[in-house]
Amino acid sequence: MKPLLVYLKPKDNIPQVEEAVKDITCDKLILKYFPYPEVYRTAHRMISQLKEYTHIIWLQNDIVLNYLDYARLCHRIQQYNFDILGCAMNVDLSPEGMNLLAYTKEPFLFDEKRGFIDKDPPYVKRGTDKGTIPIFHNGGVFICKRDFYLKYPLKGFPNTGYNADLCHGIELNANNELYLLDSDITLLHLRYKGDMMVGRKPRELLLEK
């Protein structure tokens, strides 16, 4: 197994995230300050060219993925030969933060302009949804086989490039692909940390080995 961490950095460095990423020992494809949807097209082009990797790990730079959770994702997907395996996240990791950013397969309605319609989406519940469970999609941190990613890349809505994780779930479900989540992995989402630098700093594309 040879994973590649695809690390999107639309924001300035968040120290807690950067410290965790440094401890992850795999190669890293880093995309700094790219706008949507260009960042997804660039990532797809690079992943297509980098043929030595077996798996892709997708990460945004406001989410803390530590080494132990990285290792667990790698171990579980290799052990059970899953095509894709995600993990949940929350801005609040205390016991009160029960709604995790991952959506179950319960029906919900979404409009590209208005967002979720009528009610909140069906979140995974901490302590209720346990183990490896099927989901509609999660907040965008996952590991998958490289060939699977090339078949089902992140894109976002056609006119904006936004909500790529939701669009990914829509496509996977439409093709009867099983999206699994390890509910024992919950990452800290520093959603409100860091300044957005897209359009303010020149974009950079780096491959760290």
MDTraj code that builds the backbone (N, CA, C; nanometers):
import mdtraj as md
import numpy as np

residues = "MET LYS PRO LEU LEU VAL TYR LEU LYS PRO LYS ASP ASN ILE PRO GLN VAL GLU GLU ALA VAL LYS ASP ILE THR CYS ASP LYS LEU ILE LEU LYS TYR PHE PRO TYR PRO GLU VAL TYR ARG THR ALA HIS ARG MET ILE SER GLN LEU LYS GLU TYR THR HIS ILE ILE TRP LEU GLN ASN ASP ILE VAL LEU ASN TYR LEU ASP TYR ALA ARG LEU CYS HIS ARG ILE GLN GLN TYR ASN PHE ASP ILE LEU GLY CYS ALA MET ASN VAL ASP LEU SER PRO GLU GLY MET ASN LEU LEU ALA TYR THR LYS GLU PRO PHE LEU PHE ASP GLU LYS ARG GLY PHE ILE ASP LYS ASP PRO PRO TYR VAL LYS ARG GLY THR ASP LYS GLY THR ILE PRO ILE PHE HIS ASN GLY GLY VAL PHE ILE CYS LYS ARG ASP PHE TYR LEU LYS TYR PRO LEU LYS GLY PHE PRO ASN THR GLY TYR ASN ALA ASP LEU CYS HIS GLY ILE GLU LEU ASN ALA ASN ASN GLU LEU TYR LEU LEU ASP SER ASP ILE THR LEU LEU HIS LEU ARG TYR LYS GLY ASP MET MET VAL GLY ARG LYS PRO ARG GLU LEU LEU LEU GLU LYS".split()
xyz = np.array([
    [0.0845, -0.1200, 0.0000],
    [0.0000, 0.0000, 0.0000],
    [0.0876, 0.1245, 0.0000],
    [0.0578, 0.2170, -0.0913],
    [0.1322, 0.3429, -0.0971],
    [0.0323, 0.4572, -0.1113],
    [-0.0051, 0.5213, 0.0005],
    [-0.1043, 0.6288, -0.0058],
    [-0.0410, 0.7631, -0.0408],
    [-0.1224, 0.8505, -0.0980],
    [-0.0858, 0.9893, -0.1255],
    [-0.1854, 1.0794, -0.0539],
    [-0.1345, 1.1682, 0.0303],
    [-0.2208, 1.2655, 0.0973],
    [-0.2406, 1.3848, 0.0040],
    [-0.3643, 1.4090, -0.0363],
    [-0.3981, 1.5261, -0.1175],
    [-0.4492, 1.6322, -0.0208],
    [-0.3687, 1.7368, -0.0055],
    [-0.3889, 1.8343, 0.1013],
    [-0.4245, 1.9696, 0.0406],
    [-0.5507, 2.0100, 0.0560],
    [-0.5990, 2.1377, 0.0038],
    [-0.5802, 2.2472, 0.1082],
    [-0.5185, 2.3574, 0.0652],
    [-0.4914, 2.4669, 0.1580],
    [-0.5482, 2.5985, 0.1045],
    [-0.6794, 2.6182, 0.1183],
    [-0.7347, 2.7486, 0.0807],
    [-0.7074, 2.8557, 0.1859],
    [-0.6743, 2.8134, 0.3078],
    [-0.6513, 2.9063, 0.4184],
    [-0.5028, 2.9172, 0.4508],
    [-0.4690, 3.0219, 0.5251],
    [-0.3347, 3.0325, 0.5802],
    [-0.3123, 2.9187, 0.6798],
    [-0.1855, 2.8982, 0.7149],
    [-0.1527, 2.7885, 0.8050],
    [-0.2273, 2.7993, 0.9383],
    [-0.2839, 2.6870, 0.9812],
    [-0.3417, 2.6733, 1.1144],
    [-0.2472, 2.5805, 1.1909],
    [-0.1758, 2.6309, 1.2917],
    [-0.0669, 2.5534, 1.3541],
    [-0.1059, 2.4125, 1.3960],
    [-0.2216, 2.3938, 1.4563],
    [-0.2621, 2.2619, 1.5037],
    [-0.2768, 2.1633, 1.3877],
    [-0.3261, 2.2119, 1.2739],
    [-0.3404, 2.1267, 1.1555],
    [-0.2041, 2.0951, 1.0967],
    [-0.1187, 2.1969, 1.0841],
    [0.0128, 2.1774, 1.0233],
    [0.0996, 2.0811, 1.1044],
    [0.0911, 2.0900, 1.2359],
    [0.1692, 1.9991, 1.3211],
    [0.1253, 1.8548, 1.2998],
    [-0.0048, 1.8330, 1.2860],
    [-0.0540, 1.6967, 1.2637],
    [-0.0111, 1.6449, 1.1271],
    [-0.0191, 1.7290, 1.0238],
    [0.0182, 1.6868, 0.8884],
    [0.1668, 1.6502, 0.8823],
    [0.2519, 1.7229, 0.9541],
    [0.3957, 1.6926, 0.9527],
    [0.4241, 1.5520, 1.0033],
    [0.3404, 1.5024, 1.0949],
    [0.3619, 1.3695, 1.1529],
    [0.3157, 1.2565, 1.0611],
    [0.2381, 1.2897, 0.9578],
    [0.1904, 1.1874, 0.8644],
    [0.3031, 1.1554, 0.7676],
    [0.3378, 1.0292, 0.7566],
    [0.4631, 0.9897, 0.6930],
    [0.4542, 0.9624, 0.5437],
    [0.3357, 0.9716, 0.4830],
    [0.3250, 0.9414, 0.3405],
    [0.3601, 1.0644, 0.2570],
    [0.3727, 1.0450, 0.1257],
    [0.3928, 1.1570, 0.0340],
    [0.2698, 1.2460, 0.0334],
    [0.2919, 1.3753, 0.0002],
    [0.1833, 1.4724, 0.0071],
    [0.1788, 1.5556, -0.1207],
    [0.0598, 1.5654, -0.1789],
    [0.0323, 1.6581, -0.2879],
    [-0.0404, 1.7762, -0.2263],
    [0.0227, 1.8941, -0.2298],
    [-0.0297, 2.0112, -0.1603],
    [-0.0737, 2.1147, -0.2636],
    [-0.1997, 2.1567, -0.2531],
    [-0.2556, 2.2563, -0.3435],
    [-0.2921, 2.3792, -0.2613],
    [-0.2124, 2.4853, -0.2751],
    [-0.2320, 2.6066, -0.1967],
    [-0.3060, 2.7134, -0.2770],
    [-0.4107, 2.7672, -0.2178],
    [-0.4768, 2.8889, -0.2633],
    [-0.5390, 2.8765, -0.4032],
    [-0.5794, 2.7562, -0.4406],
    [-0.6491, 2.7360, -0.5674],
    [-0.7975, 2.7658, -0.5495],
    [-0.8622, 2.8309, -0.6449],
    [-1.0068, 2.8524, -0.6372],
    [-1.0827, 2.7262, -0.6776],
    [-1.2101, 2.7218, -0.6376],
    [-1.3005, 2.6163, -0.6858],
    [-1.3521, 2.6569, -0.8232],
    [-1.3743, 2.5653, -0.9161],
    [-1.3455, 2.4211, -0.9102],
    [-1.2065, 2.3843, -0.9622],
    [-1.1220, 2.4870, -0.9899],
    [-0.9895, 2.4583, -1.0467],
    [-0.9097, 2.3631, -0.9589],
    [-0.9242, 2.3749, -0.8274],
    [-0.8465, 2.2898, -0.7388],
    [-0.8775, 2.1427, -0.7612],
    [-1.0038, 2.1106, -0.7912],
    [-1.0422, 1.9711, -0.8140],
    [-0.9894, 1.9203, -0.9483],
    [-0.9931, 2.0044, -1.0493],
    [-0.9402, 1.9648, -1.1796],
    [-0.7895, 1.9435, -1.1726],
    [-0.7198, 2.0317, -1.1004],
    [-0.5746, 2.0186, -1.0866],
    [-0.5385, 1.8927, -1.0091],
    [-0.6099, 1.8674, -0.9005],
    [-0.5845, 1.7465, -0.8225],
    [-0.6067, 1.6214, -0.9060],
    [-0.7150, 1.6198, -0.9843],
    [-0.7455, 1.5032, -1.0674],
    [-0.6361, 1.4806, -1.1720],
    [-0.5891, 1.5883, -1.2320],
    [-0.4826, 1.5766, -1.3322],
    [-0.3553, 1.5191, -1.2695],
    [-0.3201, 1.5685, -1.1528],
    [-0.1984, 1.5207, -1.0867],
    [-0.2117, 1.3758, -1.0422],
    [-0.3263, 1.3403, -0.9868],
    [-0.3475, 1.2016, -0.9427],
    [-0.3425, 1.1073, -1.0620],
    [-0.3923, 1.1508, -1.1767],
    [-0.3859, 1.0690, -1.2980],
    [-0.2416, 1.0428, -1.3388],
    [-0.1551, 1.1408, -1.3183],
    [-0.0151, 1.1282, -1.3592],
    [0.0678, 1.0489, -1.2583],
    [0.0318, 1.0563, -1.1315],
    [0.1107, 0.9933, -1.0253],
    [0.0623, 0.8498, -1.0056],
    [0.1132, 0.7621, -1.0878],
    [0.0602, 0.6263, -1.0966],
    [0.1163, 0.5305, -0.9927],
    [0.2170, 0.5736, -0.9172],
    [0.2778, 0.4812, -0.8211],
    [0.1965, 0.4652, -0.6924],
    [0.0953, 0.5496, -0.6737],
    [0.0191, 0.5449, -0.5491],
    [-0.1029, 0.4529, -0.5630],
    [-0.1329, 0.3826, -0.4556],
    [-0.2470, 0.2899, -0.4555],
    [-0.3732, 0.3524, -0.3985],
    [-0.3554, 0.4485, -0.3074],
    [-0.4695, 0.5082, -0.2374],
    [-0.4523, 0.6597, -0.2257],
    [-0.5654, 0.7288, -0.2173],
    [-0.5695, 0.8727, -0.2020],
    [-0.6356, 0.9063, -0.0680],
    [-0.5722, 0.9959, 0.0076],
    [-0.6326, 1.0492, 0.1300],
    [-0.6599, 1.1967, 0.1055],
    [-0.7837, 1.2367, 0.1250],
    [-0.8262, 1.3734, 0.0943],
    [-0.8410, 1.4521, 0.2238],
    [-0.7782, 1.5716, 0.2301],
    [-0.7792, 1.6498, 0.3537],
    [-0.7785, 1.7994, 0.3225],
    [-0.8624, 1.8741, 0.3962],
    [-0.8621, 2.0208, 0.3904],
    [-0.7825, 2.0760, 0.5078],
    [-0.7305, 2.1998, 0.4940],
    [-0.6385, 2.2477, 0.5972],
    [-0.7059, 2.3189, 0.7148],
    [-0.8325, 2.2835, 0.7436],
    [-0.8911, 2.3248, 0.8710],
    [-0.9398, 2.2042, 0.9502],
    [-0.8866, 2.0860, 0.9143],
    [-0.9260, 1.9614, 0.9806],
    [-0.8003, 1.8937, 1.0350],
    [-0.8043, 1.8536, 1.1610],
    [-0.6879, 1.7934, 1.2268],
    [-0.6904, 1.6423, 1.2078],
    [-0.6040, 1.5916, 1.1208],
    [-0.5876, 1.4476, 1.1010],
    [-0.4547, 1.4078, 1.1626],
    [-0.4593, 1.3453, 1.2806],
    [-0.3336, 1.3071, 1.3447],
    [-0.2849, 1.1721, 1.2906],
    [-0.1640, 1.1362, 1.3315],
    [-0.1028, 1.0150, 1.2757],
    [-0.1828, 0.8897, 1.3103],
    [-0.2333, 0.8797, 1.4317],
    [-0.3050, 0.7590, 1.4710],
    [-0.4318, 0.7389, 1.3880],
    [-0.5045, 0.8472, 1.3615],
    [-0.6254, 0.8360, 1.2793],
    [-0.5901, 0.8076, 1.1334],
    [-0.4828, 0.8684, 1.0851],
    [-0.4330, 0.8372, 0.9502],
    [-0.3986, 0.6882, 0.9395],
    [-0.3269, 0.6371, 1.0384],
    [-0.2868, 0.4965, 1.0353],
    [-0.4079, 0.4035, 1.0431],
    [-0.5075, 0.4425, 1.1217],
    [-0.6280, 0.3601, 1.1322],
    [-0.7020, 0.3554, 0.9995],
    [-0.7161, 0.4688, 0.9322],
    [-0.7818, 0.4705, 0.8018],
    [-0.7090, 0.3791, 0.7032],
    [-0.5762, 0.3897, 0.7004],
    [-0.4971, 0.3053, 0.6093],
    [-0.5145, 0.1575, 0.6423],
    [-0.5099, 0.1259, 0.7713],
    [-0.5217, -0.0141, 0.8134],
    [-0.6588, -0.0700, 0.7791],
    [-0.7648, 0.0049, 0.8069],
    [-0.8998, -0.0470, 0.7863],
    [-0.9311, -0.0671, 0.6372],
    [-0.8893, 0.0263, 0.5531],
    [-0.9230, 0.0117, 0.4116],
    [-0.8442, -0.1021, 0.3484],
    [-0.7231, -0.1239, 0.3988],
    [-0.6426, -0.2351, 0.3469],
    [-0.6923, -0.3684, 0.4019],
    [-0.7294, -0.3707, 0.5292],
    [-0.7746, -0.4936, 0.5932],
    [-0.9022, -0.5477, 0.5292],
    [-0.9967, -0.4580, 0.4980],
    [-1.1269, -0.5007, 0.4474],
    [-1.1458, -0.4738, 0.2983],
    [-1.0445, -0.4178, 0.2345],
    [-1.0481, -0.3941, 0.0899],
    [-1.1663, -0.3068, 0.0490],
    [-1.1983, -0.2068, 0.1317],
    [-1.3033, -0.1117, 0.0961],
    [-1.2571, -0.0275, -0.0227],
    [-1.3532, 0.0234, -0.1007],
    [-1.3197, 0.1189, -0.2062],
    [-1.2980, 0.2583, -0.1486],
    [-1.3813, 0.2953, -0.0519],
    [-1.3723, 0.4284, 0.0097],
    [-1.4146, 0.4191, 0.1552],
    [-1.3430, 0.4908, 0.2413],
    [-1.3714, 0.4906, 0.3843],
    [-1.3507, 0.6321, 0.4365],
    [-1.4550, 0.6869, 0.4983],
    [-1.4470, 0.8213, 0.5529],
    [-1.4439, 0.8201, 0.7039],
    [-1.4332, 0.9401, 0.7605],
    [-1.4420, 0.9556, 0.9054],
    [-1.5252, 1.0805, 0.9333],
    [-1.5752, 1.0903, 1.0541],
    [-1.6609, 1.2029, 1.0909],
    [-1.5766, 1.3156, 1.1477],
    [-1.6409, 1.4327, 1.1654],
    [-1.5717, 1.5461, 1.2256],
    [-1.6732, 1.6350, 1.2961],
    [-1.6206, 1.7223, 1.3819],
    [-1.7073, 1.8147, 1.4546],
    [-1.6230, 1.9316, 1.5020],
    [-1.6842, 2.0492, 1.5090],
    [-1.6144, 2.1640, 1.5666],
    [-1.6075, 2.1513, 1.7183],
    [-1.6846, 2.0590, 1.7745],
    [-1.6918, 2.0386, 1.9191],
    [-1.6706, 1.8908, 1.9484],
    [-1.5555, 1.8579, 2.0074],
    [-1.5277, 1.7176, 2.0397],
    [-1.5644, 1.6831, 2.1834],
    [-1.6287, 1.7739, 2.2550],
    [-1.6766, 1.7421, 2.3891],
    [-1.7988, 1.6503, 2.3789],
    [-1.8414, 1.5884, 2.4888],
    [-1.9596, 1.5005, 2.4838],
    [-2.0855, 1.5701, 2.4342],
    [-2.0903, 1.7048, 2.4409],
    [-2.2096, 1.7760, 2.3956],
    [-2.2164, 1.7848, 2.2434],
    [-2.1047, 1.7623, 2.1762],
    [-2.1025, 1.7725, 2.0302],
    [-2.1494, 1.6435, 1.9651],
    [-2.2794, 1.6186, 1.9700],
    [-2.3318, 1.4885, 1.9296],
    [-2.3513, 1.4740, 1.7798],
    [-2.3897, 1.5820, 1.7103],
    [-2.4092, 1.5731, 1.5662],
    [-2.2750, 1.5783, 1.4957],
    [-2.2378, 1.4703, 1.4287],
    [-2.1097, 1.4629, 1.3597],
    [-2.1292, 1.4972, 1.2126],
    [-2.0282, 1.5607, 1.1540],
    [-2.0404, 1.6020, 1.0150],
    [-2.0209, 1.4817, 0.9234],
    [-2.1283, 1.4078, 0.9096],
    [-2.1390, 1.2956, 0.8166],
    [-2.2879, 1.2655, 0.8095],
    [-2.3388, 1.2354, 0.6929],
    [-2.4822, 1.2205, 0.6740],
    [-2.5183, 1.0752, 0.6464],
    [-2.6173, 1.0277, 0.7187],
    [-2.6616, 0.8902, 0.7007],
    [-2.7379, 0.8781, 0.5691],
    [-2.7834, 0.7579, 0.5405],
    [-2.8548, 0.7344, 0.4156],
    [-3.0041, 0.7682, 0.4239],
    [-3.0470, 0.8281, 0.5330],
    [-3.1861, 0.8728, 0.5415],
    [-3.2113, 0.9795, 0.4345],
    [-3.3320, 0.9822, 0.3756],
    [-3.3607, 1.0794, 0.2685],
    [-3.3527, 1.2237, 0.3174],
    [-3.3025, 1.3107, 0.2327],
    [-3.3076, 1.4539, 0.2590],
    [-3.3103, 1.5262, 0.1250],
    [-3.3538, 1.6523, 0.1291],
    [-3.3640, 1.7322, 0.0076],
    [-3.2610, 1.8434, 0.0115],
    [-3.2006, 1.8691, -0.1039],
    [-3.0990, 1.9736, -0.1114],
    [-3.1170, 2.0510, -0.2410],
    [-3.1099, 2.1818, -0.2308],
    [-3.1156, 2.2677, -0.3474],
    [-2.9826, 2.3431, -0.3569],
    [-2.9254, 2.3495, -0.4770],
    [-2.7930, 2.4095, -0.4929],
    [-2.7875, 2.5531, -0.4414],
    [-2.8943, 2.6283, -0.4582],
    [-2.8958, 2.7685, -0.4176],
    [-2.9421, 2.7873, -0.2733],
    [-3.0356, 2.7055, -0.2289],
    [-3.0945, 2.7257, -0.0966],
    [-3.0362, 2.6355, 0.0112],
    [-2.9583, 2.5344, -0.0282],
    [-2.9019, 2.4434, 0.0695],
    [-3.0010, 2.3363, 0.1099],
    [-2.9915, 2.2887, 0.2333],
    [-3.0817, 2.1847, 0.2822],
    [-3.2220, 2.2420, 0.3004],
    [-3.3210, 2.1682, 0.2577],
    [-3.4590, 2.2156, 0.2542],
    [-3.5396, 2.1540, 0.3688],
    [-3.6153, 2.2368, 0.4368],
    [-3.7142, 2.1983, 0.5390],
    [-3.6543, 2.1586, 0.6729],
    [-3.5430, 2.0896, 0.6727],
    [-3.4885, 2.0449, 0.8010],
    [-3.3390, 2.0214, 0.7866],
    [-3.2743, 2.0057, 0.8995],
    [-3.1317, 1.9734, 0.8952],
    [-3.1117, 1.8368, 0.8329],
    [-2.9949, 1.8138, 0.7725],
    [-2.9685, 1.6813, 0.7146],
    [-2.9558, 1.5756, 0.8241],
    [-2.9683, 1.4497, 0.7875],
    [-2.9619, 1.3412, 0.8877],
    [-2.8187, 1.3109, 0.9296],
    [-2.7735, 1.3790, 1.0349],
    [-2.6364, 1.3620, 1.0811],
    [-2.6153, 1.2244, 1.1451],
    [-2.4931, 1.1765, 1.1353],
    [-2.4499, 1.0624, 1.2157],
    [-2.4467, 1.1080, 1.3618],
    [-2.4965, 1.0237, 1.4520],
    [-2.5011, 1.0582, 1.5936],
    [-2.3898, 0.9862, 1.6691],
    [-2.3135, 1.0618, 1.7444],
    [-2.2072, 1.0006, 1.8246],
    [-2.2674, 0.9096, 1.9313],
    [-2.2129, 0.7892, 1.9405],
    [-2.2605, 0.6945, 2.0403],
    [-2.3803, 0.6133, 1.9965],
    [-2.4500, 0.6572, 1.8920],
    [-2.5655, 0.5836, 1.8396],
    [-2.5279, 0.5052, 1.7151],
    [-2.4638, 0.5736, 1.6210],
    [-2.4149, 0.5073, 1.4995],
    [-2.2716, 0.4626, 1.5268],
    [-2.2528, 0.3320, 1.5427],
    [-2.1235, 0.2798, 1.5870],
    [-2.0594, 0.1909, 1.4823],
    [-1.9259, 0.1873, 1.4857],
    [-1.8508, 0.0989, 1.3974],
    [-1.8436, 0.1516, 1.2555],
    [-1.8337, 0.0614, 1.1606],
    [-1.8284, 0.0971, 1.0189],
    [-1.9700, 0.0954, 0.9637],
    [-2.0168, 0.2109, 0.9182],
    [-2.1557, 0.2244, 0.8763],
    [-2.1629, 0.2851, 0.7362],
    [-2.2674, 0.2512, 0.6586],
    [-2.2870, 0.3157, 0.5284],
    [-2.3407, 0.4571, 0.5478],
    [-2.2921, 0.5511, 0.4676],
    [-2.3366, 0.6899, 0.4772],
    [-2.3671, 0.7440, 0.3378],
    [-2.4309, 0.8606, 0.3358],
    [-2.4527, 0.9299, 0.2088],
    [-2.3259, 1.0041, 0.1684],
    [-2.2697, 1.0784, 0.2608],
    [-2.1372, 1.1382, 0.2418],
    [-2.0923, 1.1942, 0.3749],
    [-1.9640, 1.2315, 0.3821],
    [-1.9136, 1.2956, 0.5028],
    [-1.8579, 1.4320, 0.4652],
    [-1.7888, 1.4954, 0.5577],
    [-1.7431, 1.6316, 0.5338],
    [-1.6202, 1.6436, 0.4470],
    [-1.5756, 1.5351, 0.3865],
    [-1.4687, 1.5482, 0.2887],
    [-1.3336, 1.4923, 0.3283],
    [-1.3237, 1.4209, 0.4415],
    [-1.1985, 1.3526, 0.4750],
    [-1.2200, 1.2040, 0.4551],
    [-1.1471, 1.1477, 0.3610],
    [-1.1653, 1.0064, 0.3322],
    [-1.0383, 0.9491, 0.2717],
    [-1.0312, 0.8159, 0.2720],
    [-0.9282, 0.7436, 0.1986],
    [-1.0002, 0.6549, 0.0976],
    [-0.9446, 0.6456, -0.0219],
    [-1.0059, 0.5584, -0.1221],
    [-0.8977, 0.5046, -0.2153],
    [-0.9321, 0.3999, -0.2870],
    [-0.8409, 0.3472, -0.3877],
    [-0.8205, 0.4515, -0.4972],
    [-0.6992, 0.4586, -0.5481],
    [-0.6698, 0.5592, -0.6522],
    [-0.7606, 0.5412, -0.7727],
    [-0.7771, 0.4191, -0.8191],
    [-0.8619, 0.3958, -0.9359],
    [-1.0063, 0.4372, -0.9096],
    [-1.0516, 0.4183, -0.7878],
    [-1.1872, 0.4587, -0.7505],
    [-1.1999, 0.6102, -0.7570],
    [-1.0974, 0.6798, -0.7089],
    [-1.1027, 0.8263, -0.7143],
    [-1.1022, 0.8769, -0.8587],
    [-1.0226, 0.8157, -0.9435],
    [-1.0192, 0.8589, -1.0833],
    [-1.1540, 0.8370, -1.1514],
    [-1.2271, 0.7357, -1.1071],
    [-1.3602, 0.7094, -1.1615],
    [-1.4628, 0.8063, -1.1041],
    [-1.4485, 0.8395, -0.9755],
    [-1.5429, 0.9274, -0.9073],
    [-1.4670, 1.0410, -0.8373],
    [-1.4158, 1.1368, -0.9131],
    [-1.3398, 1.2465, -0.8506],
    [-1.4317, 1.3516, -0.7883],
    [-1.3773, 1.4262, -0.6954],
    [-1.4491, 1.5417, -0.6424],
    [-1.4573, 1.6496, -0.7507],
    [-1.5741, 1.7143, -0.7611],
    [-1.5960, 1.8148, -0.8651],
    [-1.6647, 1.9403, -0.8128],
    [-1.7636, 1.9245, -0.7304],
    [-1.8473, 2.0360, -0.6913],
    [-1.9581, 2.0600, -0.7926],
    [-2.0520, 2.1480, -0.7567],
    [-2.1584, 2.1815, -0.8502],
    [-2.0990, 2.2497, -0.9733],
    [-2.1538, 2.2229, -1.0930],
    [-2.0915, 2.2699, -1.2169],
    [-2.0691, 2.4207, -1.2248],
    [-2.1619, 2.4994, -1.1722],
    [-2.1498, 2.6441, -1.1898],
    [-2.0641, 2.7124, -1.0849],
    [-2.0366, 2.6443, -0.9720],
    [-1.9608, 2.7081, -0.8640],
    [-1.8398, 2.6278, -0.8178],
    [-1.8476, 2.4945, -0.8287],
    [-1.7427, 2.4109, -0.7722],
    [-1.7592, 2.3864, -0.6231],
    [-1.8631, 2.4446, -0.5619],
    [-1.8839, 2.4277, -0.4181],
    [-1.9549, 2.2954, -0.3873],
    [-1.9568, 2.2608, -0.2569],
    [-2.0268, 2.1411, -0.2077],
    [-1.9788, 2.0143, -0.2778],
    [-1.8471, 2.0055, -0.2944],
    [-1.7912, 1.8893, -0.3644],
    [-1.8184, 1.7598, -0.2899],
    [-1.8158, 1.7630, -0.1555],
    [-1.8405, 1.6400, -0.0798],
    [-1.9842, 1.5924, -0.0984],
    [-2.0803, 1.6874, -0.0992],
    [-2.2198, 1.6511, -0.1227],
    [-2.2383, 1.5947, -0.2637],
    [-2.1797, 1.6611, -0.3640],
    [-2.1893, 1.6118, -0.5020],
    [-2.1273, 1.4736, -0.5156],
    [-2.0190, 1.4512, -0.4427],
    [-1.9529, 1.3206, -0.4444],
    [-2.0488, 1.2132, -0.3939],
    [-2.1167, 1.2428, -0.2820],
    [-2.2136, 1.1479, -0.2284],
    [-2.3278, 1.1215, -0.3243],
    [-2.3761, 1.2262, -0.3900],
    [-2.4842, 1.2093, -0.4876],
    [-2.4417, 1.1145, -0.5992],
    [-2.3198, 1.1346, -0.6493],
    [-2.2720, 1.0506, -0.7591],
    [-2.2513, 0.9067, -0.7143],
    [-2.1914, 0.8868, -0.5984],
    [-2.1678, 0.7507, -0.5503],
    [-2.2984, 0.6766, -0.5268],
    [-2.3962, 0.7451, -0.4672],
    [-2.5252, 0.6808, -0.4420],
    [-2.5983, 0.6511, -0.5717],
    [-2.5888, 0.7403, -0.6704],
    [-2.6547, 0.7172, -0.7990],
    [-2.5977, 0.5962, -0.8710],
    [-2.4716, 0.5637, -0.8413],
    [-2.4062, 0.4495, -0.9048],
    [-2.3997, 0.3277, -0.8121],
    [-2.4765, 0.3324, -0.7028],
    [-2.4857, 0.2201, -0.6080],
    [-2.3503, 0.1810, -0.5503],
    [-2.2644, 0.2805, -0.5319],
    [-2.1361, 0.2563, -0.4673],
    [-2.1526, 0.2719, -0.3163],
    [-2.0852, 0.1870, -0.2415],
    [-2.0980, 0.1869, -0.0957],
    [-1.9952, 0.2809, -0.0341],
    [-2.0443, 0.3889, 0.0259],
    [-1.9590, 0.4847, 0.0960],
    [-1.9657, 0.4492, 0.2440],
    [-1.8527, 0.4112, 0.3016],
    [-1.8491, 0.3675, 0.4407],
    [-1.7786, 0.4704, 0.5276],
    [-1.8172, 0.4717, 0.6544],
    [-1.7594, 0.5630, 0.7513],
    [-1.7174, 0.4861, 0.8757],
    [-1.5958, 0.5135, 0.9227],
    [-1.5503, 0.4571, 1.0492],
    [-1.5907, 0.5560, 1.1592],
    [-1.6989, 0.5265, 1.2276],
    [-1.7536, 0.6199, 1.3262],
    [-1.6670, 0.6285, 1.4514],
    [-1.5662, 0.5423, 1.4618],
    [-1.4751, 0.5506, 1.5758],
    [-1.3681, 0.6577, 1.5554],
    [-1.3608, 0.7151, 1.4353],
    [-1.2667, 0.8232, 1.4076],
    [-1.3450, 0.9528, 1.3958],
    [-1.3226, 1.0442, 1.4879],
    [-1.3860, 1.1753, 1.4841],
    [-1.2764, 1.2809, 1.4897],
    [-1.2686, 1.3626, 1.3867],
    [-1.1629, 1.4621, 1.3744],
    [-1.2127, 1.5994, 1.4192],
    [-1.1200, 1.6786, 1.4709],
    [-1.1513, 1.8156, 1.5091],
    [-1.1535, 1.9040, 1.3844],
    [-1.2676, 1.9718, 1.3631],
    [-1.2845, 2.0601, 1.2480],
    [-1.2698, 2.2044, 1.2961],
    [-1.1593, 2.2676, 1.2597],
    [-1.1338, 2.4061, 1.2995],
    [-1.1939, 2.5001, 1.1945],
    [-1.3226, 2.4862, 1.1792],
    [-1.3946, 2.5544, 1.0717],
    [-1.3799, 2.7061, 1.0774],
    [-1.3700, 2.7595, 1.1978],
    [-1.3704, 2.9045, 1.2144],
    [-1.2293, 2.9605, 1.2356],
    [-1.1288, 2.8785, 1.2103],
    [-0.9896, 2.9216, 1.2244],
    [-0.9284, 2.9483, 1.0868],
    [-0.8319, 3.0379, 1.0820],
    [-0.7561, 3.0623, 0.9599],
    [-0.8248, 3.1583, 0.8639],
    [-0.7443, 3.2390, 0.7970],
    [-0.7960, 3.3346, 0.6995],
    [-0.7919, 3.2742, 0.5600],
    [-0.9000, 3.2946, 0.4838],
    [-0.9062, 3.2457, 0.3462],
    [-0.8114, 3.3274, 0.2591],
    [-0.7235, 3.2571, 0.1866],
    [-0.6198, 3.3238, 0.1085],
    [-0.6372, 3.3057, -0.0424],
    [-0.7434, 3.2397, -0.0841],
    [-0.7686, 3.2222, -0.2275],
    [-0.7911, 3.3590, -0.2906],
    [-0.7157, 3.3884, -0.3966],
    [-0.7245, 3.5179, -0.4626],
    [-0.6386, 3.6250, -0.3992],
    [-0.5804, 3.5968, -0.2824],
    [-0.4962, 3.6938, -0.2119],
    [-0.3488, 3.6545, -0.2164],
    [-0.3240, 3.5251, -0.2352],
    [-0.1868, 3.4758, -0.2491],
    [-0.1775, 3.3929, -0.3767],
    [-0.0605, 3.3882, -0.4400],
    [-0.0465, 3.3073, -0.5618],
    [-0.0618, 3.1591, -0.5309],
    [-0.1281, 3.0884, -0.6198],
    [-0.1484, 2.9451, -0.5996],
    [-0.0168, 2.8700, -0.6125],
    [-0.0038, 2.7615, -0.5392],
    [0.1160, 2.6788, -0.5423],
    [0.0756, 2.5325, -0.5488],
    [0.1537, 2.4549, -0.6228],
    [0.1334, 2.3124, -0.6332],
    [0.2637, 2.2433, -0.5960],
    [0.2603, 2.1623, -0.4903],
    [0.3812, 2.0998, -0.4372],
    [0.3613, 1.9496, -0.4227],
    [0.4654, 1.8744, -0.4511],
    [0.4669, 1.7310, -0.4225],
    [0.5814, 1.7050, -0.3262],
    [0.5472, 1.6677, -0.2036],
    [0.6479, 1.6412, -0.1006],
    [0.6648, 1.4906, -0.0837],
    [0.7850, 1.4444, -0.0994],
    [0.8149, 1.3018, -0.0842],
    [0.9029, 1.2795, 0.0371],
])
top = md.Topology()
chain = top.add_chain()
for i, resn in enumerate(residues, 1):
    res = top.add_residue(resn, chain, resSeq=i)
    for name in ("N", "CA", "C"):
        top.add_atom(name, md.element.get_by_symbol(name[0]), res)
traj = md.Trajectory(xyz[None], top)
